Amino acid sequence: MTDDSDLTDQQRDLLETHLSEFTNYIKKADPFLKKLKEDLANYLSKKQNVMQSYAGCANNLVEYEEKNLAYYIDQNMSKLVINNSDSGNLIEQMRHTIENLRNPFTDLYHWIKGEMYDLDAFKAALNERRAV
């Protein structure tokens, strides 16, 4: 069905009721989604900072070991802990772990953003329908 001309008055009233209920739902959901998006943006940046801190900590440990511990072990690199290839090269494992960390809030943020775009599209479609 492409237009309302084939509908009875009862069907048209029912359709208008459903569209009105959906419009009310959009009005209620929109502020909630905006607040959620704002909160997720904060969580996203905080989690990103934590992940960067992990990377910074790993780099600081390596730098400490290379500069300070190397002095105390008379430059015998086989006695290093983090940067020792005999111990499974702990630094590479740490870097691999850091690279594999994912920020779970990224997916949620983009999902909410998409939902908001969908609601905006519905609002625009309903406004155009009313205009016709």
Backbone as XML, in Angstrom:
<?xml version="1.0"?>
<chain id="A" units="angstrom">
  <residue number="1" name="MET">
    <atom name="N" x="0.847" y="-1.159" z="0.000"/>
    <atom name="CA" x="0.000" y="0.000" z="0.000"/>
    <atom name="C" x="0.903" y="1.237" z="0.000"/>
  </residue>
  <residue number="2" name="THR">
    <atom name="N" x="0.721" y="2.129" z="-0.933"/>
    <atom name="CA" x="1.573" y="3.309" z="-1.022"/>
    <atom name="C" x="0.917" y="4.565" z="-0.490"/>
  </residue>
  <residue number="3" name="ASP">
    <atom name="N" x="-0.403" y="4.560" z="-0.341"/>
    <atom name="CA" x="-1.077" y="5.741" z="0.209"/>
    <atom name="C" x="-2.240" y="5.305" z="1.095"/>
  </residue>
  <residue number="4" name="ASP">
    <atom name="N" x="-2.857" y="6.289" z="1.744"/>
    <atom name="CA" x="-3.944" y="6.009" z="2.683"/>
    <atom name="C" x="-5.316" y="5.970" z="2.022"/>
  </residue>
  <residue number="5" name="SER">
    <atom name="N" x="-5.393" y="6.179" z="0.720"/>
    <atom name="CA" x="-6.705" y="6.285" z="0.056"/>
    <atom name="C" x="-7.483" y="4.978" z="0.088"/>
  </residue>
  <residue number="6" name="ASP">
    <atom name="N" x="-6.797" y="3.835" z="0.164"/>
    <atom name="CA" x="-7.478" y="2.546" z="0.176"/>
    <atom name="C" x="-7.929" y="2.133" z="1.579"/>
  </residue>
  <residue number="7" name="LEU">
    <atom name="N" x="-7.574" y="2.905" z="2.593"/>
    <atom name="CA" x="-7.900" y="2.546" z="3.972"/>
    <atom name="C" x="-9.295" y="3.035" z="4.363"/>
  </residue>
  <residue number="8" name="THR">
    <atom name="N" x="-9.921" y="2.253" z="5.216"/>
    <atom name="CA" x="-11.189" y="2.708" z="5.792"/>
    <atom name="C" x="-10.875" y="3.709" z="6.892"/>
  </residue>
  <residue number="9" name="ASP">
    <atom name="N" x="-11.903" y="4.416" z="7.340"/>
    <atom name="CA" x="-11.694" y="5.395" z="8.413"/>
    <atom name="C" x="-11.179" y="4.722" z="9.678"/>
  </residue>
  <residue number="10" name="GLN">
    <atom name="N" x="-11.678" y="3.546" z="9.950"/>
    <atom name="CA" x="-11.242" y="2.819" z="11.148"/>
    <atom name="C" x="-9.767" y="2.426" z="11.026"/>
  </residue>
  <residue number="11" name="GLN">
    <atom name="N" x="-9.363" y="1.933" z="9.864"/>
    <atom name="CA" x="-7.959" y="1.565" z="9.639"/>
    <atom name="C" x="-7.058" y="2.787" z="9.713"/>
  </residue>
  <residue number="12" name="ARG">
    <atom name="N" x="-7.525" y="3.896" z="9.169"/>
    <atom name="CA" x="-6.754" y="5.137" z="9.189"/>
    <atom name="C" x="-6.573" y="5.625" z="10.637"/>
  </residue>
  <residue number="13" name="ASP">
    <atom name="N" x="-7.642" y="5.547" z="11.427"/>
    <atom name="CA" x="-7.567" y="5.947" z="12.835"/>
    <atom name="C" x="-6.603" y="5.047" z="13.615"/>
  </residue>
  <residue number="14" name="LEU">
    <atom name="N" x="-6.663" y="3.764" z="13.331"/>
    <atom name="CA" x="-5.757" y="2.819" z="13.984"/>
    <atom name="C" x="-4.301" y="3.121" z="13.614"/>
  </residue>
  <residue number="15" name="LEU">
    <atom name="N" x="-4.064" y="3.392" z="12.342"/>
    <atom name="CA" x="-2.721" y="3.738" z="11.890"/>
    <atom name="C" x="-2.232" y="5.015" z="12.568"/>
  </residue>
  <residue number="16" name="GLU">
    <atom name="N" x="-3.086" y="6.006" z="12.645"/>
    <atom name="CA" x="-2.717" y="7.267" z="13.299"/>
    <atom name="C" x="-2.409" y="7.044" z="14.784"/>
  </residue>
  <residue number="17" name="THR">
    <atom name="N" x="-3.157" y="6.177" z="15.413"/>
    <atom name="CA" x="-2.917" y="5.858" z="16.822"/>
    <atom name="C" x="-1.544" y="5.221" z="17.006"/>
  </residue>
  <residue number="18" name="HIS">
    <atom name="N" x="-1.236" y="4.260" z="16.138"/>
    <atom name="CA" x="0.074" y="3.597" z="16.204"/>
    <atom name="C" x="1.205" y="4.593" z="15.949"/>
  </residue>
  <residue number="19" name="LEU">
    <atom name="N" x="1.032" y="5.439" z="14.970"/>
    <atom name="CA" x="2.067" y="6.432" z="14.666"/>
    <atom name="C" x="2.219" y="7.440" z="15.804"/>
  </residue>
  <residue number="20" name="SER">
    <atom name="N" x="1.142" y="7.777" z="16.421"/>
    <atom name="CA" x="1.180" y="8.701" z="17.550"/>
    <atom name="C" x="1.901" y="8.058" z="18.745"/>
  </residue>
  <residue number="21" name="GLU">
    <atom name="N" x="1.618" y="6.797" z="18.993"/>
    <atom name="CA" x="2.301" y="6.072" z="20.072"/>
    <atom name="C" x="3.799" y="5.984" z="19.786"/>
  </residue>
  <residue number="22" name="PHE">
    <atom name="N" x="4.139" y="5.733" z="18.542"/>
    <atom name="CA" x="5.547" y="5.637" z="18.173"/>
    <atom name="C" x="6.243" y="6.997" z="18.320"/>
  </residue>
  <residue number="23" name="THR">
    <atom name="N" x="5.556" y="8.054" z="17.967"/>
    <atom name="CA" x="6.107" y="9.405" z="18.133"/>
    <atom name="C" x="6.369" y="9.689" z="19.607"/>
  </residue>
  <residue number="24" name="ASN">
    <atom name="N" x="5.440" y="9.278" z="20.467"/>
    <atom name="CA" x="5.647" y="9.452" z="21.908"/>
    <atom name="C" x="6.837" y="8.645" z="22.400"/>
  </residue>
  <residue number="25" name="TYR">
    <atom name="N" x="6.992" y="7.431" z="21.868"/>
    <atom name="CA" x="8.148" y="6.610" z="22.220"/>
    <atom name="C" x="9.447" y="7.314" z="21.831"/>
  </residue>
  <residue number="26" name="ILE">
    <atom name="N" x="9.477" y="7.882" z="20.646"/>
    <atom name="CA" x="10.671" y="8.588" z="20.178"/>
    <atom name="C" x="10.986" y="9.753" z="21.112"/>
  </residue>
  <residue number="27" name="LYS">
    <atom name="N" x="9.955" y="10.490" z="21.520"/>
    <atom name="CA" x="10.165" y="11.630" z="22.414"/>
    <atom name="C" x="10.739" y="11.196" z="23.755"/>
  </residue>
  <residue number="28" name="LYS">
    <atom name="N" x="10.342" y="10.016" z="24.228"/>
    <atom name="CA" x="10.860" y="9.507" z="25.495"/>
    <atom name="C" x="12.264" y="8.924" z="25.339"/>
  </residue>
  <residue number="29" name="ALA">
    <atom name="N" x="12.507" y="8.256" z="24.235"/>
    <atom name="CA" x="13.791" y="7.576" z="24.035"/>
    <atom name="C" x="14.914" y="8.548" z="23.692"/>
  </residue>
  <residue number="30" name="ASP">
    <atom name="N" x="14.589" y="9.628" z="23.018"/>
    <atom name="CA" x="15.618" y="10.559" z="22.543"/>
    <atom name="C" x="16.477" y="11.138" z="23.673"/>
  </residue>
  <residue number="31" name="PRO">
    <atom name="N" x="15.902" y="11.693" z="24.739"/>
    <atom name="CA" x="16.757" y="12.226" z="25.814"/>
    <atom name="C" x="17.577" y="11.140" z="26.512"/>
  </residue>
  <residue number="32" name="PHE">
    <atom name="N" x="16.967" y="9.964" z="26.659"/>
    <atom name="CA" x="17.686" y="8.851" z="27.276"/>
    <atom name="C" x="18.912" y="8.477" z="26.449"/>
  </residue>
  <residue number="33" name="LEU">
    <atom name="N" x="18.759" y="8.368" z="25.148"/>
    <atom name="CA" x="19.872" y="8.005" z="24.275"/>
    <atom name="C" x="20.944" y="9.093" z="24.252"/>
  </residue>
  <residue number="34" name="LYS">
    <atom name="N" x="20.531" y="10.349" z="24.287"/>
    <atom name="CA" x="21.503" y="11.440" z="24.312"/>
    <atom name="C" x="22.345" y="11.388" z="25.582"/>
  </residue>
  <residue number="35" name="LYS">
    <atom name="N" x="21.710" y="11.146" z="26.721"/>
    <atom name="CA" x="22.428" y="11.047" z="27.990"/>
    <atom name="C" x="23.346" y="9.840" z="27.981"/>
  </residue>
  <residue number="36" name="LEU">
    <atom name="N" x="22.864" y="8.729" z="27.466"/>
    <atom name="CA" x="23.672" y="7.512" z="27.384"/>
    <atom name="C" x="24.879" y="7.732" z="26.487"/>
  </residue>
  <residue number="37" name="LYS">
    <atom name="N" x="24.688" y="8.409" z="25.374"/>
    <atom name="CA" x="25.802" y="8.698" z="24.467"/>
    <atom name="C" x="26.847" y="9.565" z="25.160"/>
  </residue>
  <residue number="38" name="GLU">
    <atom name="N" x="26.387" y="10.556" z="25.898"/>
    <atom name="CA" x="27.298" y="11.439" z="26.623"/>
    <atom name="C" x="28.091" y="10.653" z="27.680"/>
  </residue>
  <residue number="39" name="ASP">
    <atom name="N" x="27.401" y="9.797" z="28.430"/>
    <atom name="CA" x="28.072" y="8.982" z="29.442"/>
    <atom name="C" x="29.073" y="8.030" z="28.810"/>
  </residue>
  <residue number="40" name="LEU">
    <atom name="N" x="28.673" y="7.408" z="27.713"/>
    <atom name="CA" x="29.581" y="6.476" z="27.030"/>
    <atom name="C" x="30.811" y="7.185" z="26.484"/>
  </residue>
  <residue number="41" name="ALA">
    <atom name="N" x="30.651" y="8.429" z="26.037"/>
    <atom name="CA" x="31.812" y="9.186" z="25.560"/>
    <atom name="C" x="32.810" y="9.388" z="26.699"/>
  </residue>
  <residue number="42" name="ASN">
    <atom name="N" x="32.300" y="9.646" z="27.905"/>
    <atom name="CA" x="33.189" y="9.779" z="29.068"/>
    <atom name="C" x="33.863" y="8.458" z="29.403"/>
  </residue>
  <residue number="43" name="TYR">
    <atom name="N" x="33.082" y="7.371" z="29.408"/>
    <atom name="CA" x="33.651" y="6.053" z="29.699"/>
    <atom name="C" x="34.690" y="5.673" z="28.651"/>
  </residue>
  <residue number="44" name="LEU">
    <atom name="N" x="34.392" y="6.001" z="27.412"/>
    <atom name="CA" x="35.290" y="5.688" z="26.298"/>
    <atom name="C" x="36.645" y="6.336" z="26.505"/>
  </residue>
  <residue number="45" name="SER">
    <atom name="N" x="36.637" y="7.625" z="26.830"/>
    <atom name="CA" x="37.911" y="8.330" z="26.999"/>
    <atom name="C" x="38.650" y="7.853" z="28.249"/>
  </residue>
  <residue number="46" name="LYS">
    <atom name="N" x="37.918" y="7.530" z="29.311"/>
    <atom name="CA" x="38.580" y="7.044" z="30.531"/>
    <atom name="C" x="39.219" y="5.677" z="30.301"/>
  </residue>
  <residue number="47" name="LYS">
    <atom name="N" x="38.521" y="4.803" z="29.609"/>
    <atom name="CA" x="39.081" y="3.475" z="29.310"/>
    <atom name="C" x="40.292" y="3.613" z="28.393"/>
  </residue>
  <residue number="48" name="GLN">
    <atom name="N" x="40.233" y="4.558" z="27.458"/>
    <atom name="CA" x="41.369" y="4.796" z="26.570"/>
    <atom name="C" x="42.584" y="5.265" z="27.386"/>
  </residue>
  <residue number="49" name="ASN">
    <atom name="N" x="42.341" y="6.118" z="28.369"/>
    <atom name="CA" x="43.422" y="6.585" z="29.238"/>
    <atom name="C" x="44.027" y="5.439" z="30.035"/>
  </residue>
  <residue number="50" name="VAL">
    <atom name="N" x="43.192" y="4.523" z="30.507"/>
    <atom name="CA" x="43.688" y="3.361" z="31.248"/>
    <atom name="C" x="44.572" y="2.505" z="30.343"/>
  </residue>
  <residue number="51" name="MET">
    <atom name="N" x="44.119" y="2.290" z="29.120"/>
    <atom name="CA" x="44.906" y="1.479" z="28.185"/>
    <atom name="C" x="46.245" y="2.146" z="27.876"/>
  </residue>
  <residue number="52" name="GLN">
    <atom name="N" x="46.256" y="3.460" z="27.745"/>
    <atom name="CA" x="47.506" y="4.183" z="27.512"/>
    <atom name="C" x="48.407" y="4.113" z="28.739"/>
  </residue>
  <residue number="53" name="SER">
    <atom name="N" x="47.803" y="4.094" z="29.917"/>
    <atom name="CA" x="48.593" y="3.970" z="31.146"/>
    <atom name="C" x="49.276" y="2.613" z="31.221"/>
  </residue>
  <residue number="54" name="TYR">
    <atom name="N" x="48.579" y="1.567" z="30.799"/>
    <atom name="CA" x="49.200" y="0.242" z="30.748"/>
    <atom name="C" x="50.427" y="0.269" z="29.834"/>
  </residue>
  <residue number="55" name="ALA">
    <atom name="N" x="50.272" y="0.875" z="28.685"/>
    <atom name="CA" x="51.389" y="0.953" z="27.736"/>
    <atom name="C" x="52.533" y="1.768" z="28.336"/>
  </residue>
  <residue number="56" name="GLY">
    <atom name="N" x="52.204" y="2.870" z="28.981"/>
    <atom name="CA" x="53.234" y="3.697" z="29.613"/>
    <atom name="C" x="53.937" y="2.962" z="30.724"/>
  </residue>
  <residue number="57" name="CYS">
    <atom name="N" x="53.214" y="2.188" z="31.503"/>
    <atom name="CA" x="53.805" y="1.400" z="32.584"/>
    <atom name="C" x="54.779" y="0.366" z="32.023"/>
  </residue>
  <residue number="58" name="ALA">
    <atom name="N" x="54.380" y="-0.312" z="30.970"/>
    <atom name="CA" x="55.266" y="-1.303" z="30.350"/>
    <atom name="C" x="56.533" y="-0.634" z="29.838"/>
  </residue>
  <residue number="59" name="ASN">
    <atom name="N" x="56.386" y="0.514" z="29.199"/>
    <atom name="CA" x="57.567" y="1.225" z="28.697"/>
    <atom name="C" x="58.462" y="1.689" z="29.837"/>
  </residue>
  <residue number="60" name="ASN">
    <atom name="N" x="57.872" y="2.140" z="30.933"/>
    <atom name="CA" x="58.663" y="2.568" z="32.091"/>
    <atom name="C" x="59.421" y="1.408" z="32.711"/>
  </residue>
  <residue number="61" name="LEU">
    <atom name="N" x="58.794" y="0.238" z="32.788"/>
    <atom name="CA" x="59.479" y="-0.938" z="33.321"/>
    <atom name="C" x="60.683" y="-1.310" z="32.466"/>
  </residue>
  <residue number="62" name="VAL">
    <atom name="N" x="60.495" y="-1.283" z="31.162"/>
    <atom name="CA" x="61.590" y="-1.613" z="30.250"/>
    <atom name="C" x="62.721" y="-0.589" z="30.390"/>
  </residue>
  <residue number="63" name="GLU">
    <atom name="N" x="62.346" y="0.681" z="30.413"/>
    <atom name="CA" x="63.352" y="1.744" z="30.540"/>
    <atom name="C" x="64.102" y="1.626" z="31.862"/>
  </residue>
  <residue number="64" name="TYR">
    <atom name="N" x="63.384" y="1.334" z="32.939"/>
    <atom name="CA" x="64.017" y="1.159" z="34.238"/>
    <atom name="C" x="65.001" y="0.005" z="34.195"/>
  </residue>
  <residue number="65" name="GLU">
    <atom name="N" x="64.548" y="-1.103" z="33.630"/>
    <atom name="CA" x="65.416" y="-2.269" z="33.583"/>
    <atom name="C" x="66.644" y="-2.007" z="32.722"/>
  </residue>
  <residue number="66" name="GLU">
    <atom name="N" x="66.472" y="-1.370" z="31.591"/>
    <atom name="CA" x="67.607" y="-1.113" z="30.701"/>
    <atom name="C" x="68.603" y="-0.141" z="31.314"/>
  </residue>
  <residue number="67" name="LYS">
    <atom name="N" x="68.123" y="0.864" z="32.028"/>
    <atom name="CA" x="69.021" y="1.886" z="32.572"/>
    <atom name="C" x="69.582" y="1.535" z="33.940"/>
  </residue>
  <residue number="68" name="ASN">
    <atom name="N" x="68.724" y="1.097" z="34.842"/>
    <atom name="CA" x="69.153" y="0.901" z="36.222"/>
    <atom name="C" x="69.608" y="-0.514" z="36.524"/>
  </residue>
  <residue number="69" name="LEU">
    <atom name="N" x="68.785" y="-1.489" z="36.198"/>
    <atom name="CA" x="69.154" y="-2.854" z="36.533"/>
    <atom name="C" x="70.376" y="-3.323" z="35.749"/>
  </residue>
  <residue number="70" name="ALA">
    <atom name="N" x="70.490" y="-2.886" z="34.523"/>
    <atom name="CA" x="71.658" y="-3.282" z="33.727"/>
    <atom name="C" x="72.951" y="-2.855" z="34.419"/>
  </residue>
  <residue number="71" name="TYR">
    <atom name="N" x="72.924" y="-1.741" z="35.100"/>
    <atom name="CA" x="74.108" y="-1.256" z="35.823"/>
    <atom name="C" x="74.451" y="-2.211" z="36.969"/>
  </residue>
  <residue number="72" name="TYR">
    <atom name="N" x="73.438" y="-2.683" z="37.687"/>
    <atom name="CA" x="73.668" y="-3.531" z="38.850"/>
    <atom name="C" x="74.036" y="-4.972" z="38.489"/>
  </residue>
  <residue number="73" name="ILE">
    <atom name="N" x="73.776" y="-5.388" z="37.300"/>
    <atom name="CA" x="74.129" y="-6.758" z="36.891"/>
    <atom name="C" x="75.342" y="-6.749" z="35.970"/>
  </residue>
  <residue number="74" name="ASP">
    <atom name="N" x="76.094" y="-5.663" z="36.021"/>
    <atom name="CA" x="77.340" y="-5.521" z="35.249"/>
    <atom name="C" x="77.136" y="-5.742" z="33.760"/>
  </residue>
  <residue number="75" name="GLN">
    <atom name="N" x="76.060" y="-5.203" z="33.247"/>
    <atom name="CA" x="75.732" y="-5.246" z="31.825"/>
    <atom name="C" x="75.542" y="-6.663" z="31.274"/>
  </residue>
  <residue number="76" name="ASN">
    <atom name="N" x="75.286" y="-7.620" z="32.158"/>
    <atom name="CA" x="75.014" y="-8.992" z="31.732"/>
    <atom name="C" x="73.510" y="-9.087" z="31.424"/>
  </residue>
  <residue number="77" name="MET">
    <atom name="N" x="73.157" y="-8.910" z="30.164"/>
    <atom name="CA" x="71.752" y="-8.819" z="29.762"/>
    <atom name="C" x="70.986" y="-10.117" z="29.964"/>
  </residue>
  <residue number="78" name="SER">
    <atom name="N" x="71.665" y="-11.223" z="30.159"/>
    <atom name="CA" x="70.965" y="-12.491" z="30.384"/>
    <atom name="C" x="70.308" y="-12.528" z="31.759"/>
  </residue>
  <residue number="79" name="LYS">
    <atom name="N" x="70.676" y="-11.607" z="32.634"/>
    <atom name="CA" x="70.088" y="-11.553" z="33.974"/>
    <atom name="C" x="68.889" y="-10.606" z="34.051"/>
  </residue>
  <residue number="80" name="LEU">
    <atom name="N" x="68.550" y="-9.967" z="32.947"/>
    <atom name="CA" x="67.385" y="-9.100" z="32.934"/>
    <atom name="C" x="66.113" y="-9.934" z="33.074"/>
  </residue>
  <residue number="81" name="VAL">
    <atom name="N" x="65.076" y="-9.341" z="33.592"/>
    <atom name="CA" x="63.816" y="-10.054" z="33.808"/>
    <atom name="C" x="62.843" y="-9.787" z="32.659"/>
  </residue>
  <residue number="82" name="ILE">
    <atom name="N" x="62.574" y="-8.523" z="32.385"/>
    <atom name="CA" x="61.546" y="-8.169" z="31.405"/>
    <atom name="C" x="62.045" y="-8.327" z="29.983"/>
  </residue>
  <residue number="83" name="ASN">
    <atom name="N" x="63.249" y="-7.933" z="29.738"/>
    <atom name="CA" x="63.784" y="-7.920" z="28.374"/>
    <atom name="C" x="64.767" y="-9.062" z="28.145"/>
  </residue>
  <residue number="84" name="ASN">
    <atom name="N" x="64.488" y="-10.202" z="28.717"/>
    <atom name="CA" x="65.360" y="-11.361" z="28.577"/>
    <atom name="C" x="64.690" y="-12.365" z="27.650"/>
  </residue>
  <residue number="85" name="SER">
    <atom name="N" x="65.375" y="-12.708" z="26.574"/>
    <atom name="CA" x="64.775" y="-13.632" z="25.601"/>
    <atom name="C" x="64.655" y="-15.042" z="26.167"/>
  </residue>
  <residue number="86" name="ASP">
    <atom name="N" x="65.471" y="-15.407" z="27.153"/>
    <atom name="CA" x="65.381" y="-16.738" z="27.759"/>
    <atom name="C" x="64.121" y="-16.899" z="28.617"/>
  </residue>
  <residue number="87" name="SER">
    <atom name="N" x="63.600" y="-15.787" z="29.128"/>
    <atom name="CA" x="62.412" y="-15.872" z="29.986"/>
    <atom name="C" x="61.129" y="-15.717" z="29.161"/>
  </residue>
  <residue number="88" name="GLY">
    <atom name="N" x="61.200" y="-15.895" z="27.883"/>
    <atom name="CA" x="60.025" y="-15.813" z="27.029"/>
    <atom name="C" x="59.746" y="-14.396" z="26.572"/>
  </residue>
  <residue number="89" name="ASN">
    <atom name="N" x="60.734" y="-13.531" z="26.723"/>
    <atom name="CA" x="60.632" y="-12.131" z="26.302"/>
    <atom name="C" x="59.345" y="-11.503" z="26.827"/>
  </residue>
  <residue number="90" name="LEU">
    <atom name="N" x="59.353" y="-11.255" z="28.114"/>
    <atom name="CA" x="58.189" y="-10.728" z="28.824"/>
    <atom name="C" x="57.696" y="-9.406" z="28.239"/>
  </residue>
  <residue number="91" name="ILE">
    <atom name="N" x="58.611" y="-8.573" z="27.776"/>
    <atom name="CA" x="58.198" y="-7.275" z="27.219"/>
    <atom name="C" x="57.338" y="-7.467" z="25.978"/>
  </residue>
  <residue number="92" name="GLU">
    <atom name="N" x="57.678" y="-8.430" z="25.145"/>
    <atom name="CA" x="56.871" y="-8.680" z="23.947"/>
    <atom name="C" x="55.485" y="-9.196" z="24.321"/>
  </residue>
  <residue number="93" name="GLN">
    <atom name="N" x="55.421" y="-10.010" z="25.357"/>
    <atom name="CA" x="54.130" y="-10.499" z="25.829"/>
    <atom name="C" x="53.295" y="-9.348" z="26.384"/>
  </residue>
  <residue number="94" name="MET">
    <atom name="N" x="53.926" y="-8.443" z="27.118"/>
    <atom name="CA" x="53.226" y="-7.290" z="27.660"/>
    <atom name="C" x="52.711" y="-6.406" z="26.532"/>
  </residue>
  <residue number="95" name="ARG">
    <atom name="N" x="53.540" y="-6.138" z="25.542"/>
    <atom name="CA" x="53.111" y="-5.299" z="24.412"/>
    <atom name="C" x="52.002" y="-5.966" z="23.620"/>
  </residue>
  <residue number="96" name="HIS">
    <atom name="N" x="52.091" y="-7.273" z="23.464"/>
    <atom name="CA" x="51.042" y="-8.017" z="22.750"/>
    <atom name="C" x="49.714" y="-7.912" z="23.505"/>
  </residue>
  <residue number="97" name="THR">
    <atom name="N" x="49.768" y="-8.029" z="24.823"/>
    <atom name="CA" x="48.563" y="-7.908" z="25.647"/>
    <atom name="C" x="47.965" y="-6.517" z="25.512"/>
  </residue>
  <residue number="98" name="ILE">
    <atom name="N" x="48.798" y="-5.501" z="25.567"/>
    <atom name="CA" x="48.329" y="-4.121" z="25.459"/>
    <atom name="C" x="47.700" y="-3.873" z="24.093"/>
  </residue>
  <residue number="99" name="GLU">
    <atom name="N" x="48.312" y="-4.396" z="23.031"/>
    <atom name="CA" x="47.765" y="-4.217" z="21.683"/>
    <atom name="C" x="46.416" y="-4.912" z="21.518"/>
  </residue>
  <residue number="100" name="ASN">
    <atom name="N" x="46.221" y="-6.007" z="22.267"/>
    <atom name="CA" x="44.979" y="-6.773" z="22.142"/>
    <atom name="C" x="43.861" y="-6.256" z="23.037"/>
  </residue>
  <residue number="101" name="LEU">
    <atom name="N" x="44.165" y="-5.295" z="23.899"/>
    <atom name="CA" x="43.112" y="-4.706" z="24.717"/>
    <atom name="C" x="42.158" y="-3.958" z="23.809"/>
  </residue>
  <residue number="102" name="ARG">
    <atom name="N" x="40.882" y="-4.168" z="24.054"/>
    <atom name="CA" x="39.862" y="-3.459" z="23.276"/>
    <atom name="C" x="39.044" y="-2.619" z="24.225"/>
  </residue>
  <residue number="103" name="ASN">
    <atom name="N" x="38.633" y="-1.497" z="23.734"/>
    <atom name="CA" x="37.782" y="-0.631" z="24.519"/>
    <atom name="C" x="36.329" y="-1.031" z="24.239"/>
  </residue>
  <residue number="104" name="PRO">
    <atom name="N" x="35.661" y="-1.685" z="25.198"/>
    <atom name="CA" x="34.297" y="-2.161" z="24.936"/>
    <atom name="C" x="33.305" y="-1.019" z="24.744"/>
  </residue>
  <residue number="105" name="PHE">
    <atom name="N" x="33.639" y="0.156" z="25.240"/>
    <atom name="CA" x="32.713" y="1.281" z="25.133"/>
    <atom name="C" x="32.656" y="1.840" z="23.711"/>
  </residue>
  <residue number="106" name="THR">
    <atom name="N" x="33.654" y="1.527" z="22.887"/>
    <atom name="CA" x="33.649" y="1.999" z="21.505"/>
    <atom name="C" x="32.441" y="1.451" z="20.749"/>
  </residue>
  <residue number="107" name="ASP">
    <atom name="N" x="32.225" y="0.150" z="20.852"/>
    <atom name="CA" x="31.095" y="-0.472" z="20.152"/>
    <atom name="C" x="29.758" y="0.051" z="20.678"/>
  </residue>
  <residue number="108" name="LEU">
    <atom name="N" x="29.658" y="0.185" z="21.991"/>
    <atom name="CA" x="28.409" y="0.706" z="22.575"/>
    <atom name="C" x="28.143" y="2.132" z="22.123"/>
  </residue>
  <residue number="109" name="TYR">
    <atom name="N" x="29.185" y="2.951" z="22.101"/>
    <atom name="CA" x="29.040" y="4.348" z="21.699"/>
    <atom name="C" x="28.515" y="4.439" z="20.261"/>
  </residue>
  <residue number="110" name="HIS">
    <atom name="N" x="29.123" y="3.657" z="19.370"/>
    <atom name="CA" x="28.701" y="3.696" z="17.970"/>
    <atom name="C" x="27.300" y="3.099" z="17.788"/>
  </residue>
  <residue number="111" name="TRP">
    <atom name="N" x="26.942" y="2.107" z="18.586"/>
    <atom name="CA" x="25.608" y="1.529" z="18.509"/>
    <atom name="C" x="24.567" y="2.573" z="18.907"/>
  </residue>
  <residue number="112" name="ILE">
    <atom name="N" x="24.809" y="3.272" z="20.027"/>
    <atom name="CA" x="23.868" y="4.304" z="20.490"/>
    <atom name="C" x="23.770" y="5.425" z="19.456"/>
  </residue>
  <residue number="113" name="LYS">
    <atom name="N" x="24.899" y="5.798" z="18.893"/>
    <atom name="CA" x="24.902" y="6.851" z="17.866"/>
    <atom name="C" x="24.041" y="6.429" z="16.667"/>
  </residue>
  <residue number="114" name="GLY">
    <atom name="N" x="24.153" y="5.171" z="16.271"/>
    <atom name="CA" x="23.332" y="4.647" z="15.172"/>
    <atom name="C" x="21.853" y="4.641" z="15.520"/>
  </residue>
  <residue number="115" name="GLU">
    <atom name="N" x="21.531" y="4.276" z="16.764"/>
    <atom name="CA" x="20.134" y="4.291" z="17.201"/>
    <atom name="C" x="19.570" y="5.707" z="17.151"/>
  </residue>
  <residue number="116" name="MET">
    <atom name="N" x="20.380" y="6.678" z="17.520"/>
    <atom name="CA" x="19.929" y="8.068" z="17.483"/>
    <atom name="C" x="19.685" y="8.518" z="16.046"/>
  </residue>
  <residue number="117" name="TYR">
    <atom name="N" x="20.553" y="8.092" z="15.136"/>
    <atom name="CA" x="20.345" y="8.417" z="13.720"/>
    <atom name="C" x="19.046" y="7.775" z="13.214"/>
  </residue>
  <residue number="118" name="ASP">
    <atom name="N" x="18.794" y="6.541" z="13.644"/>
    <atom name="CA" x="17.559" y="5.864" z="13.235"/>
    <atom name="C" x="16.335" y="6.622" z="13.733"/>
  </residue>
  <residue number="119" name="LEU">
    <atom name="N" x="16.363" y="7.040" z="14.993"/>
    <atom name="CA" x="15.229" y="7.795" z="15.532"/>
    <atom name="C" x="15.055" y="9.117" z="14.802"/>
  </residue>
  <residue number="120" name="ASP">
    <atom name="N" x="16.156" y="9.775" z="14.457"/>
    <atom name="CA" x="16.063" y="11.023" z="13.689"/>
    <atom name="C" x="15.430" y="10.776" z="12.322"/>
  </residue>
  <residue number="121" name="ALA">
    <atom name="N" x="15.783" y="9.661" z="11.708"/>
    <atom name="CA" x="15.206" y="9.317" z="10.401"/>
    <atom name="C" x="13.702" y="9.048" z="10.530"/>
  </residue>
  <residue number="122" name="PHE">
    <atom name="N" x="13.314" y="8.346" z="11.598"/>
    <atom name="CA" x="11.891" y="8.109" z="11.834"/>
    <atom name="C" x="11.150" y="9.418" z="12.060"/>
  </residue>
  <residue number="123" name="LYS">
    <atom name="N" x="11.741" y="10.319" z="12.859"/>
    <atom name="CA" x="11.096" y="11.614" z="13.102"/>
    <atom name="C" x="10.915" y="12.374" z="11.798"/>
  </residue>
  <residue number="124" name="ALA">
    <atom name="N" x="11.951" y="12.375" z="10.962"/>
    <atom name="CA" x="11.861" y="13.074" z="9.676"/>
    <atom name="C" x="10.782" y="12.449" z="8.794"/>
  </residue>
  <residue number="125" name="ALA">
    <atom name="N" x="10.712" y="11.123" z="8.772"/>
    <atom name="CA" x="9.702" y="10.436" z="7.959"/>
    <atom name="C" x="8.291" y="10.756" z="8.476"/>
  </residue>
  <residue number="126" name="LEU">
    <atom name="N" x="8.122" y="10.745" z="9.787"/>
    <atom name="CA" x="6.797" y="11.058" z="10.345"/>
    <atom name="C" x="6.404" y="12.497" z="10.068"/>
  </residue>
  <residue number="127" name="ASN">
    <atom name="N" x="7.361" y="13.413" z="10.147"/>
    <atom name="CA" x="7.077" y="14.818" z="9.836"/>
    <atom name="C" x="6.684" y="14.992" z="8.369"/>
  </residue>
  <residue number="128" name="GLU">
    <atom name="N" x="7.355" y="14.287" z="7.476"/>
    <atom name="CA" x="7.020" y="14.350" z="6.055"/>
    <atom name="C" x="5.633" y="13.751" z="5.805"/>
  </residue>
  <residue number="129" name="ARG">
    <atom name="N" x="5.329" y="12.670" z="6.512"/>
    <atom name="CA" x="4.005" y="12.051" z="6.352"/>
    <atom name="C" x="2.913" y="13.020" z="6.772"/>
  </residue>
  <residue number="130" name="ARG">
    <atom name="N" x="3.159" y="13.697" z="7.913"/>
    <atom name="CA" x="2.174" y="14.683" z="8.368"/>
    <atom name="C" x="2.028" y="15.825" z="7.379"/>
  </residue>
  <residue number="131" name="ALA">
    <atom name="N" x="3.135" y="16.214" z="6.765"/>
    <atom name="CA" x="3.101" y="17.317" z="5.793"/>
    <atom name="C" x="2.312" y="16.940" z="4.547"/>
  </residue>
  <residue number="132" name="VAL">
    <atom name="N" x="2.357" y="15.672" z="4.179"/>
    <atom name="CA" x="1.618" y="15.204" z="2.999"/>
    <atom name="C" x="0.159" y="15.115" z="3.350"/>
  </residue>
</chain>
